[in-house]
Amino acid sequence: MPKRNIIIYPGSFDPPTNGHLDLITRASELFDELVVAVLRHNSKKALFPVEERLEMIREASTHLPNVTVDSFDGLLVDYARRKNARFILRGIRAVSDYEYELQMALMNRKLDPHIETVFMLPAETYSYLSSKLVKEVLGLGGDVHDLVPPLVEARLKAKKPALS
Ligand code: PNS
C-alpha cells in the first residue's frame, strides 16, 4: 500500500480564525491526512478551554473529510511520531513570523531529523490576522465578522465580558 502523507497542524487556536481555516483548506488538498492539534498545556492564558477550541475547529472543518482534530501535550515531534506524521504545518503571514518559526522548525529538526516542517502562506486577505488581535478588536467593541467563522463569532460574543 502506498505511504499516506500525514501532516500535523499544531497551535493554540484561541480562537480559530479564517486564516487558520484557509490554511487547513489549502493543506487538506495537498496531503492525504491533516491533523489539527491543539496544544493542551500552554503558558499563554487562554480565552477558550481546549475542548471548546477542538469543537470549534471540528465544526468549521466538517466539510473536509481528511481533516481530524485532536489535542496534544509534550513535544510536538513525539506527538507527530505517534500519529505517523512526517510533516508539520505552520503558516507564515509576514516576515515578522519568520524568526520564531525558523527557530521552532530547526529545533524540531534537531529533535527529529525525519520530520519536515512545511510553511504555507494564508490568503493575502488574512495576512494581518491573528487570534490575539481578534480578541482585542472584539473586546474594544470592533466587528470581527469577516475574521472568524460564524460559529466562532457567536462563541466569541458570548465571551465578550471576559475580553472587555
Ligand atoms: O499557535 P502557537 O501558539 O504559535 O503554537 C505554538 C506551538 C503549539 C506550535 C508550539 O508551542 C509547540 O509546538 N509546542 C509543543 C512543545 C514543543 O514541542 N517544543 C519544542 C519545539 S519548539
Residues whose N, C-alpha, C, O or C-beta is under 5 A from the ligand:
A	BS01	PNS	P10 G11 S12 F13 L39 G74 L75 L76 V77 M104 M107 N108
